[in-house]
Amino acid sequence: MLRDLGLLMLPGDPIGELVERARRAEAAGYDSLWIADEKFYRDPWVVLTAIAGGTSRVRLGTGVTEPYARHPALIAAAMATLAELVPERSLVIGLGAGGPGFPPMGVVRRRPTKAIEEAVTIIRGLLAGERVELEGEVVSFRGAGLNFASHPLPIYVAARGERMLGTAGRVGDGVILGPFASRPALEYAIGIARPGNSSTGRRPKLVARIDICIADSAEEAQERVRTMVALPVWVSYPNLGYVEALGIRLPGELLELIERREYSDIPAAGRLIPEEMLRHFAIAGTEDQVAERIGEILPLIDELVVHPVGSANCDVDDVADRVAAIWSSKSMSQQGRAQ
């Protein structure tokens, strides 16, 4: 089975650099580009529009947006507008429950599984050209529709906790599994999101979103990903079942720091992450070690979305290029065995 390779881009750099990174990724063989809705960086839809004009082939998506600060109807309108601009391109809506950036705006992240379920209902209905009537428990839309033509787009739901994994598998066209990065971690998440005995018959696409760092040594690479591994701990706290499910116990000092709910504490929290946790929630090592880890998870997923983390001698773009080369080699090898 052919699998896709995606690149997650955080809109922290000037937009010209982001477009150039997108061109480079397309040339390297990436199949999709995902732009994070990261408060308070560059607007993801403006970035997607610029990248659409600078590339010709790759699928474009949000990686991910959320239904709290952005009403689902406005997400639908934004994606429908982008679809009108580039009708020949494949688009995907990556949707999650968010977290970072909410406190300064006074946004409260409540009942996330219900919020996602209601958001998917609203977005799907609007993109299908329907007038949507939904009095939701978290988000509502009362008897209106888009004022221009649109068409359905796939909605992939990002999930980490057990309840969200179940919801994503039930309502999403795809499930973005993040930050699960090892075979045991992915098997745990997939078992919830796409259970083998599902009575629905639905098989959502499985997308592994993974922080990947390549460095001259495993030790350096692991140090580079610590903040990335700590971020979802901060977002999910106190619901850390995704960590506990793998038998990992977080030190009390780390939990006390996370409990403060100060976003600026995340780098310090990263320094307290147990080493065993790094293996399950990031891929970090030398190029050969990263290639081995990618090979281990390849059979489990439909798509790998890479968030590249730079190191001293391998910057973000170099990591992306090297992962693309690894992916091409692994994919061709797998196809050869299947024939």
Phi and psi in degrees as a GROMACS rama.xvg file:
@    title "Ramachandran Plot"
@    xaxis  label "Phi"
@    yaxis  label "Psi"
@TYPE xy
-72.691  136.457  LEU-2
-119.746  152.678  ARG-3
-99.4979  154.702  ASP-4
-120.263  124.691  LEU-5
-118.835  157.323  GLY-6
-120.551  125.359  LEU-7
-91.3597  126.687  LEU-8
-117.436  125.351  MET-9
-89.0386  128.675  LEU-10
-79.8285  53.5784  PRO-11
-93.129  -17.2966  GLY-12
-96.2125  163.131  ASP-13
-55.3055  147.448  PRO-14
-61.7847  -32.3767  ILE-15
-62.7449  -38.3353  GLY-16
-69.1463  -35.8296  GLU-17
-65.4857  -40.4649  LEU-18
-64.8016  -41.5162  VAL-19
-64.875  -38.4438  GLU-20
-63.0476  -39.4782  ARG-21
-64.1787  -43.5799  ALA-22
-60.7544  -43.0545  ARG-23
-63.7067  -40.8738  ARG-24
-65.7702  -42.1797  ALA-25
-61.7498  -42.5364  GLU-26
-65.7229  -30.5781  ALA-27
-77.1237  -11.7266  ALA-28
110.479  7.24036  GLY-29
-65.1979  143.747  TYR-30
-94.226  -23.2557  ASP-31
-147.305  152.685  SER-32
-127.162  129.803  LEU-33
-119.593  129.168  TRP-34
-107.818  124.864  ILE-35
-73.3715  141.686  ALA-36
-91.9898  75.1136  ASP-37
-101.023  109.632  GLU-38
-69.395  134.795  LYS-39
-118.73  65.0988  PHE-40
-98.3089  -162.504  TYR-41
-65.7616  146.84  ARG-42
-64.2055  129.431  ASP-43
-64.198  -33.5577  PRO-44
-75.5968  -32.2228  TRP-45
-65.9015  -42.5798  VAL-46
-63.8323  -44.7418  VAL-47
-59.6227  -39.3403  LEU-48
-64.4426  -43.0257  THR-49
-64.5501  -41.6894  ALA-50
-68.2801  -36.3484  ILE-51
-58.5758  -37.2675  ALA-52
-76.3523  -20.3981  GLY-53
-101.201  -2.4939  GLY-54
-129.287  173.641  THR-55
-131.231  -16.6142  SER-56
-127.626  -40.1412  ARG-57
-64.8943  146.189  VAL-58
-70.3122  143.986  ARG-59
-119.846  139.614  LEU-60
-158.148  166.117  GLY-61
-86.1545  138.007  THR-62
-137.367  69.0913  GLY-63
-129.975  165.472  VAL-64
-101.816  179.437  THR-65
-145.217  160.105  GLU-66
-97.9147  14.313  PRO-67
-97.6584  -62.4159  TYR-68
-76.0301  -24.1759  ALA-69
-117.26  114.806  ARG-70
-63.1739  140.48  HIS-71
-54.4542  -32.8067  PRO-72
-64.4211  -35.6992  ALA-73
-74.9552  -31.987  LEU-74
-62.1456  -46.3306  ILE-75
-60.0464  -43.9978  ALA-76
-64.3443  -41.1774  ALA-77
-64.7837  -45.0881  ALA-78
-70.6356  -35.7397  MET-79
-65.437  -35.525  ALA-80
-66.1819  -43.4387  THR-81
-62.8116  -40.4199  LEU-82
-62.8258  -35.7528  ALA-83
-68.1124  -35.8545  GLU-84
-68.0763  -39.8157  LEU-85
-127.708  70.1916  VAL-86
-62.8813  -18.9181  PRO-87
-86.8428  -6.38984  GLU-88
-99.9488  148.809  ARG-89
-82.563  134.614  SER-90
-125.63  154.852  LEU-91
-144.604  142.265  VAL-92
-98.7516  113.679  ILE-93
-92.2288  123.059  GLY-94
-127.166  134.301  LEU-95
-142.593  -177.364  GLY-96
-91.8008  -2.85442  ALA-97
68.0904  -165.249  GLY-98
156.1  -68.8905  GLY-99
-60.0102  137.017  PRO-100
91.8775  -12.3716  GLY-101
-69.2302  -44.5039  PHE-102
-54.7859  -45.2798  PRO-103
-61.6905  -27.161  PRO-104
-91.2962  -4.26649  MET-105
71.9579  21.65  GLY-106
-87.2125  131.915  VAL-107
-105.521  126.749  VAL-108
-88.0238  95.0309  ARG-109
-119.57  147.273  ARG-110
42.1497  61.0061  ARG-111
-59.7493  -38.9934  PRO-112
-65.9173  -39.1883  THR-113
-67.5334  -39.7188  LYS-114
-61.2004  -42.7105  ALA-115
-66.2408  -44.5002  ILE-116
-60.1671  -44.6944  GLU-117
-67.9996  -38.7004  GLU-118
-63.815  -42.393  ALA-119
-61.4175  -41.5558  VAL-120
-60.1539  -45.989  THR-121
-66.0075  -48.522  ILE-122
-63.4335  -45.8317  ILE-123
-60.3036  -45.4386  ARG-124
-63.1568  -44.4242  GLY-125
-65.6865  -43.3507  LEU-126
-67.4916  -25.3466  LEU-127
-81.0777  0.815064  ALA-128
85.6192  15.6217  GLY-129
-90.9737  157.911  GLU-130
-87.8943  122.374  ARG-131
-101.638  133.113  VAL-132
-125.807  107.182  GLU-133
-144.603  115.621  LEU-134
-98.2712  90.2696  GLU-135
-86.408  169.72  GLY-136
-80.7329  -23.7195  GLU-137
-120.687  -49.1751  VAL-138
-125.673  146.764  VAL-139
-133.933  159.848  SER-140
-150.247  127.342  PHE-141
-116.105  90.5925  ARG-142
62.8472  48.4317  GLY-143
-143.09  171.909  ALA-144
-146.156  176.576  GLY-145
-69.2498  147.635  LEU-146
-95.8491  23.7255  ASN-147
-153.845  164.056  PHE-148
-67.199  143.234  ALA-149
-147.411  174.47  SER-150
-146.659  157.245  HIS-151
-60.6036  145.285  PRO-152
-129.466  149.342  LEU-153
-66.9009  143.419  PRO-154
-118.714  118.799  ILE-155
-105.346  131.716  TYR-156
-105.669  125.85  VAL-157
-79.8925  135.557  ALA-158
-146.694  147.198  ALA-159
-136.667  -51.7589  ARG-160
-74.6583  161.293  GLY-161
-59.4159  -46.7444  GLU-162
-65.779  -39.7559  ARG-163
-70.159  -35.7835  MET-164
-59.9976  -43.6133  LEU-165
-64.1569  -42.3207  GLY-166
-64.669  -44.2018  THR-167
-60.2197  -43.2213  ALA-168
-66.0484  -27.7917  GLY-169
-84.6979  -37.2976  ARG-170
-110.058  -16.6681  VAL-171
-89.9119  150.798  GLY-172
-75.2738  -21.917  ASP-173
-148.575  160.012  GLY-174
-120.882  123.225  VAL-175
-91.9384  108.091  ILE-176
-90.9303  106.526  LEU-177
-144.026  132.96  GLY-178
-108.532  34.9481  PRO-179
-62.4919  125.07  PHE-180
-132.097  -7.80081  ALA-181
-110.879  163.854  SER-182
-59.99  -48.266  ARG-183
-59.8366  -40.0541  PRO-184
-66.1795  -43.7536  ALA-185
-67.6215  -39.1308  LEU-186
-62.063  -38.2414  GLU-187
-61.8267  -50.2053  TYR-188
-67.1765  -42.299  ALA-189
-65.701  -35.6676  ILE-190
-60.4864  -26.9371  GLY-191
-89.9617  -43.6386  ILE-192
-73.8209  -32.1777  ALA-193
-139.279  68.1699  ARG-194
-61.9805  144.415  PRO-195
-65.1874  -23.7935  GLY-196
-103.67  24.551  ASN-197
-59.2211  131.771  SER-198
-84.5033  -9.51332  SER-199
-79.9048  -23.9594  THR-200
78.6376  -4.19477  GLY-201
-76.2187  140.964  ARG-202
-131.129  83.9467  ARG-203
-63.2162  149.397  PRO-204
-62.4256  144.032  LYS-205
-108.393  117.716  LEU-206
-118.69  119.326  VAL-207
-93.8898  115.611  ALA-208
-98.9629  114.033  ARG-209
-130.702  134.342  ILE-210
-75.4582  123.938  ASP-211
-126.844  129.555  ILE-212
-128.381  133.204  CYS-213
-114.408  128.259  ILE-214
-142.124  174.565  ALA-215
-68.6772  -22.3117  ASP-216
-140.096  154.063  SER-217
-63.0334  -36.275  ALA-218
-63.196  -44.666  GLU-219
-64.5238  -44.1996  GLU-220
-61.107  -41.706  ALA-221
-65.2053  -38.5348  GLN-222
-63.7966  -35.0722  GLU-223
-68.3913  -27.7688  ARG-224
-96.0381  0.0745731  VAL-225
-58.2999  -44.9641  ARG-226
-63.3427  -38.1014  THR-227
-64.1729  -37.8596  MET-228
-72.1663  -31.5717  VAL-229
-75.3143  -26.2645  ALA-230
-58.5118  -51.0752  LEU-231
-66.1344  -25.2326  PRO-232
-62.8851  -44.1341  VAL-233
-63.9176  -43.9603  TRP-234
-65.8298  -42.8613  VAL-235
-83.1946  -19.4246  SER-236
-54.0826  135.82  TYR-237
-93.1849  10.4527  PRO-238
-88.9632  89.2566  ASN-239
-111.753  32.8231  LEU-240
-60.9653  -30.5329  GLY-241
-65.7582  -26.3818  TYR-242
-82.5684  -47.189  VAL-243
-63.1216  -30.1851  GLU-244
-62.1462  -22.0482  ALA-245
-100.085  11.8822  LEU-246
75.9727  20.7108  GLY-247
-96.5136  131.471  ILE-248
-110.671  124.025  ARG-249
-84.2168  139.27  LEU-250
-64.5274  149.423  PRO-251
-58.2577  -37.5153  GLY-252
-61.5602  -38.4918  GLU-253
-66.3444  -44.826  LEU-254
-64.8951  -37.8094  LEU-255
-63.2375  -38.7283  GLU-256
-67.5759  -44.7514  LEU-257
-63.7644  -36.2603  ILE-258
-63.189  -22.0688  GLU-259
-64.9427  -22.8708  ARG-260
61.2664  34.7787  ARG-261
-102.406  116.294  GLU-262
-57.6441  -32.9737  TYR-263
-68.6219  -10.9558  SER-264
-82.0224  -8.05854  ASP-265
-60.7263  -44.4782  ILE-266
-58.8933  -40.4746  PRO-267
-65.5786  -37.8881  ALA-268
-63.4304  -36.5289  ALA-269
-59.2512  -34.5852  GLY-270
-69.4539  -14.9928  ARG-271
-101.744  -0.482521  LEU-272
-65.859  129.552  ILE-273
-61.9693  145.227  PRO-274
-59.9788  -37.1213  GLU-275
-62.6332  -27.6865  GLU-276
-71.3002  -30.3079  MET-277
-61.6759  -36.9951  LEU-278
-67.7265  -35.4473  ARG-279
-80.7723  -21.4945  HIS-280
-126.113  19.417  PHE-281
-165.385  160.847  ALA-282
-115.104  113.432  ILE-283
-142.598  126.482  ALA-284
170.292  -163.586  GLY-285
-71.9712  171.339  THR-286
-60.745  -40.794  GLU-287
-65.226  -40.2153  ASP-288
-65.9217  -40.8173  GLN-289
-64.1579  -41.5466  VAL-290
-60.9969  -41.0291  ALA-291
-63.7795  -42.9736  GLU-292
-65.8852  -40.7031  ARG-293
-63.254  -40.478  ILE-294
-61.0847  -33.3882  GLY-295
-66.5519  -37.5026  GLU-296
-94.794  -15.3523  ILE-297
-51.3879  -43.3694  LEU-298
-67.9713  -14.6818  PRO-299
-87.8132  -18.0984  LEU-300
-125.539  163.561  ILE-301
-96.1531  -24.7659  ASP-302
-154.21  142.027  GLU-303
-108.768  123.271  LEU-304
-106.828  118.235  VAL-305
-94.7653  126.594  VAL-306
-104.391  102.569  HIS-307
-75.312  135.693  PRO-308
-116.299  122.973  VAL-309
-76.6769  160.133  GLY-310
-132.983  -174.867  SER-311
-59.4985  -42.353  ALA-312
-114.374  14.6403  ASN-313
-150.008  95.8175  CYS-314
-75.8081  -179.104  ASP-315
-56.1485  -44.6117  VAL-316
-68.592  -36.955  ASP-317
-64.65  -41.9791  ASP-318
-59.6063  -45.8847  VAL-319
-60.2181  -43.2925  ALA-320
-63.9317  -43.7185  ASP-321
-68.2531  -37.643  ARG-322
-65.694  -38.4751  VAL-323
-61.0003  -40.9409  ALA-324
-66.5605  -41.7068  ALA-325
-61.1947  -45.6403  ILE-326
-61.6818  -44.3393  TRP-327
-60.4919  -43.3497  SER-328
-64.6628  -45.0595  SER-329
-66.126  -41.4236  LYS-330
-65.7964  -42.7247  SER-331
-66.0107  -38.2199  MET-332
-63.5732  -42.3102  SER-333
-66.4936  -40.7426  GLN-334
-62.7334  -37.8054  GLN-335
-63.1047  -38.9467  GLY-336
-69.4071  -30.6286  ARG-337
-75.9144  -21.0088  ALA-338
